[in-house]
Amino acid sequence: MKLHGFHRSTASYRVRIALALKGVAHDEAWYVLRNGEQRAPDYLALNPQGLVPALELGEGHLLTQSLAICEYLDELWPEPPLLPGDAFAKARIRALAQVIACDIHPVQNLKILARLKGFGVDDAGVERWAQITIEEGLAAYDTLIASCAGRFSAGDTVTLADLCLVPQLANARRFGVDYATRLPRLAAIEAACFEIEAFASSRPEVQPDAG
Ligand SMILES: N[C@@H](CCC(=O)N[C@@H](CS)C(=O)NCC(=O)O)C(=O)O
C-alpha cells in the first residue's frame, strides 16, 4: 500500500492515524500542496480531484476520500474498531466525522481560501473566514457530543470521530482558534488521543516531509 499525502493535510492525517492504529505497513509519497504538486499531471492521473489523500492498494486499485479509506481499513483490519456499537452508535459516529469532514474542513480548505483571495478578499479576511468556519463547526461538534462523550468523542474508546477531530484541531491552532479555552472538552479529548502512540506518531510535525 502507498499513502499519497502531505504532513499538514488534515484529511491525510486521518488516514495516517487509522493506518497506525491498525498497524498496517505502507509506503508514503508526499505532495507540497502550497506548490500545487497535487495538481501535477502524474498525480491527477491517480486522483482527478487533485486532492490528498489517496491510497494505492496495488493491482491497479486506488481509493480516494479519507473517510472511505478509513472505513475500508476498518473492514480489513477490524481491531480496534473505528465504528463500534449498534446501528445508532455507528451512525452517530459517522455523523460526527462528517460534521468535520463535510461541513468544516472543505469550507476552509486550501483551494477555497485561494479562491477567496482570487475574488479579492484580503489575507485578514481569508483568515477570519477560516476562523469563523472552524469556531462555529467545533462549537456545534462540542454540543453534539455532550450526550455521548467520555474520554473520547463517543464514549471511552477511540472512534472515527476522533480521527477527524484531532486533525481539525491542528488546523484550528494553525488559524489561531483558541478552542482550549472555549471548548475545553475538545482539548481534553485531544490530550487523551495523544496518549495513544498512533495519534502521537501521526502528528504533522513529526512526519518525514515536515522538513
Ligand atoms: N474530502 C476529501 C478532502 C481531501 C482534501 O481536501 N485534501 C486537501 C488537504 S487536507 C487537499 O488536497 N487540498 C489541496 C487543495 O486544496 O488544492 C477527503 O476527505 O479525503
Ligand as a Chemical Component Dictionary entry (heavy atoms), coordinates in Angstrom:
data_LIG
# 
_chem_comp.id                   LIG 
_chem_comp.type                 NON-POLYMER 
_chem_comp.pdbx_formal_charge   0 
_chem_comp.three_letter_code    LIG 
# 
loop_
_chem_comp_atom.comp_id 
_chem_comp_atom.atom_id 
_chem_comp_atom.alt_atom_id 
_chem_comp_atom.type_symbol 
_chem_comp_atom.charge 
_chem_comp_atom.model_Cartn_x 
_chem_comp_atom.model_Cartn_y 
_chem_comp_atom.model_Cartn_z 
_chem_comp_atom.pdbx_ordinal 
LIG N1  N1  N 0 -12.993 15.041 1.202  1  
LIG C1  C1  C 0 -11.601 14.781 0.953  2  
LIG C2  C2  C 0 -10.838 16.078 1.155  3  
LIG C3  C3  C 0 -9.436  15.992 0.627  4  
LIG C4  C4  C 0 -8.785  17.366 0.684  5  
LIG O1  O1  O 0 -9.475  18.396 0.561  6  
LIG N2  N2  N 0 -7.472  17.371 0.885  7  
LIG C5  C5  C 0 -6.779  18.616 0.979  8  
LIG C6  C6  C 0 -5.697  18.553 2.041  9  
LIG S1  S1  S 0 -6.399  18.283 3.648  10 
LIG C7  C7  C 0 -6.114  18.945 -0.343 11 
LIG O2  O2  O 0 -5.623  18.056 -1.010 12 
LIG N3  N3  N 0 -6.091  20.231 -0.697 13 
LIG C8  C8  C 0 -5.455  20.661 -1.886 14 
LIG C9  C9  C 0 -6.086  21.878 -2.446 15 
LIG O3  O3  O 0 -6.994  22.441 -1.822 16 
LIG O4  O4  O 0 -5.649  22.277 -3.529 17 
LIG C10 C10 C 0 -11.090 13.690 1.896  18 
LIG O5  O5  O 0 -11.660 13.543 2.969  19 
LIG O6  O6  O 0 -10.159 12.967 1.535  20 
# 
loop_
_chem_comp_bond.comp_id 
_chem_comp_bond.atom_id_1 
_chem_comp_bond.atom_id_2 
_chem_comp_bond.value_order 
_chem_comp_bond.pdbx_ordinal 
LIG N1  C1  SING 1  
LIG C1  C2  SING 2  
LIG C1  C10 SING 3  
LIG C2  C3  SING 4  
LIG C3  C4  SING 5  
LIG C4  O1  DOUB 6  
LIG C4  N2  SING 7  
LIG N2  C5  SING 8  
LIG C5  C6  SING 9  
LIG C5  C7  SING 10 
LIG C6  S1  SING 11 
LIG C7  O2  DOUB 12 
LIG C7  N3  SING 13 
LIG N3  C8  SING 14 
LIG C8  C9  SING 15 
LIG C9  O3  DOUB 16 
LIG C9  O4  SING 17 
LIG C10 O5  DOUB 18 
LIG C10 O6  SING 19 
# 
